[in-house]
Amino acid sequence: MATTSPHEVTQLLVDWSNGNQAALDHLMPLVDRELHRLAHHYMRQEKPEHTLQTTALVNEAYLRLVDQKHVHWKNRAHFFALSAQLMRRILVDHARKRKYAKRGGDAQQVSLDEAMIVSRERGADLIALDDALEKLAAIDPRKSKVVELRFFGGLSVEETAEALSVSPLTVKRDWSMAKAWLYNSLNNET
């Protein structure tokens, strides 16, 4: 299978933004593998008995992406950043529908170490993390976006920097500071 260049994906995204539906038909097979990788990244951290499967997450994200009528795609990184955000929203909505308490209740405290932001107990923890990310976004939107893209989206430092139009060093600094802030926020919830 031939690899797709980022430029080719970007051009298809631009064409799709400009109303070319055929571009969407050509785009989806090219990004399908990466969307599955993103979804697998999310689902790998869910409980084994989770009722939402990787393919269902990709399909739901695809349906929401197709509904994005007013997005002017900048590039491939922008597309995958929005895809990661949509997948996060889908999983959070799914967890909330499963009657997890929004501010604790049967949710467990989430620990944070150098490599992970949440534990394997993701249903309730995902809601706690989402709430903490919302608080962080109110204080520092860029740091919140860095967490979303790096952790939820699985984007590299360089891809995150491209998506946010900042330097890789800024992403590394924001990532480090955001992890510390989230650790403090999640461990000090009452």
C-alpha positions in Angstrom: 0.0 0.0 0.0 1.5 3.4 -1.0 1.9 6.0 1.6 -0.1 9.2 1.4 1.7 12.4 1.5 0.6 15.0 4.1 0.3 17.5 1.2 -2.2 15.2 -0.6 -4.3 15.0 2.5 -4.1 18.7 3.0 -5.2 19.4 -0.6 -8.1 17.1 -0.3 -9.1 18.8 3.0 -9.0 22.2 1.3 -11.0 20.9 -1.7 -13.6 19.5 0.7 -13.8 22.8 2.6 -14.4 24.4 -0.7 -17.5 22.2 -1.3 -16.0 19.4 -3.4 -17.8 16.3 -2.1 -15.6 14.0 -4.3 -12.6 15.2 -2.3 -14.3 13.7 0.8 -14.8 10.4 -1.0 -11.0 10.3 -1.8 -10.0 11.6 1.6 -11.6 9.1 3.9 -9.8 6.0 2.6 -6.5 7.9 3.0 -7.2 8.8 6.6 -9.0 5.7 7.7 -6.0 3.9 9.1 -4.9 7.0 11.1 -8.5 7.4 12.5 -8.4 3.8 13.6 -5.0 4.3 15.2 -6.4 7.3 17.1 -9.5 5.3 18.1 -7.4 2.3 19.1 -5.2 4.7 21.3 -8.4 5.8 23.1 -10.0 2.3 23.4 -6.8 0.6 24.6 -7.1 2.6 27.8 -10.8 1.8 28.3 -12.0 -1.1 30.5 -12.1 -4.4 28.6 -15.9 -4.6 29.0 -16.4 -1.1 27.5 -19.5 -1.2 25.3 -18.1 1.1 22.6 -15.7 -0.6 20.1 -12.9 1.0 18.1 -14.8 0.8 14.8 -17.9 2.3 16.3 -15.8 5.2 17.7 -14.3 5.8 14.2 -17.7 5.6 12.6 -19.3 8.0 15.1 -16.3 10.4 14.6 -16.6 10.1 10.8 -20.3 11.0 11.0 -19.5 14.1 13.1 -16.6 15.0 10.8 -18.9 14.9 7.8 -21.2 17.3 9.6 -18.4 19.9 9.9 -19.7 22.2 7.3 -18.0 25.4 8.4 -14.5 24.2 9.1 -11.8 25.6 6.8 -9.2 22.8 7.1 -5.7 24.2 7.4 -3.8 20.9 7.0 -3.6 17.2 8.0 -2.7 18.1 11.6 -5.8 20.3 11.9 -8.0 17.4 10.7 -6.5 14.9 13.1 -6.7 17.5 16.0 -10.4 17.9 15.4 -10.8 14.1 15.0 -9.1 13.6 18.4 -11.4 16.2 20.0 -14.5 14.6 18.5 -13.4 11.1 19.8 -12.8 12.6 23.2 -16.3 14.1 23.2 -17.8 10.9 22.1 -16.2 8.9 24.9 -17.1 11.5 27.5 -20.7 11.6 26.3 -20.8 7.8 26.4 -19.4 7.7 29.9 -21.9 10.3 31.1 -24.8 8.4 29.5 -23.7 5.4 31.5 -24.7 7.4 34.6 -21.3 8.1 36.0 -21.5 11.0 38.4 -20.2 14.2 36.9 -18.4 15.5 40.0 -17.4 12.4 41.9 -20.1 10.1 43.2 -18.9 6.7 42.1 -15.9 8.2 40.3 -12.5 7.2 41.6 -9.5 9.6 42.1 -7.2 9.7 39.1 -3.5 9.4 39.6 -1.0 11.0 37.2 2.5 9.8 36.5 5.1 10.9 34.0 3.7 8.9 31.1 0.0 8.7 31.7 -2.7 11.2 32.7 -5.4 8.8 33.6 -5.5 5.3 34.9 -7.1 2.2 33.4 -10.3 3.0 35.2 -11.4 5.3 32.4 -15.2 5.6 32.5 -15.5 7.8 35.6 -11.9 9.0 35.3 -12.5 10.2 31.8 -15.3 12.4 33.1 -13.1 13.8 35.9 -10.3 14.4 33.4 -12.7 16.1 31.0 -13.9 18.4 33.9 -10.3 19.2 34.8 -9.5 19.9 31.1 -12.5 22.2 30.9 -11.1 24.1 34.0 -7.7 24.2 32.5 -9.1 25.5 29.2 -10.7 28.4 31.0 -7.3 29.3 32.5 -5.0 28.4 29.6 -6.7 27.1 26.4 -3.4 26.3 24.7 -2.2 24.0 27.4 -5.6 22.2 27.4 -5.3 21.8 23.6 -1.8 20.3 24.0 -3.1 17.7 26.4 -6.0 16.9 24.1 -3.8 16.5 21.1 -0.9 14.7 22.8 -2.8 12.4 25.1 -6.2 11.9 23.5 -5.1 12.4 19.9 -1.8 10.6 20.2 -0.1 13.3 18.2 3.6 13.7 18.4 5.2 16.9 19.8 5.9 18.1 16.2 2.4 17.3 15.0 0.9 19.1 18.0 3.2 22.1 17.3 2.0 22.2 13.7 -1.6 22.0 14.7 -1.3 24.8 17.2 1.2 26.9 15.2 3.7 27.0 18.0 7.2 25.6 18.4 7.9 22.0 19.6 9.7 23.5 22.6 6.5 25.4 23.5 4.5 22.2 23.2 7.0 20.4 25.5 6.8 23.1 28.1 3.0 23.3 27.9 2.7 19.5 28.1 4.9 19.4 31.2 3.0 22.3 32.9 -0.4 20.9 32.0 0.4 17.5 33.4 1.4 19.0 36.7 -1.7 21.2 36.8 -3.9 18.3 36.0 -2.2 16.1 38.6 -2.8 18.7 41.2 -6.4 19.4 40.1 -7.4 15.7 40.0 -5.8 14.8 43.3 -7.3 17.8 45.1 -10.9 17.2 44.0 -13.3 16.9 47.0 
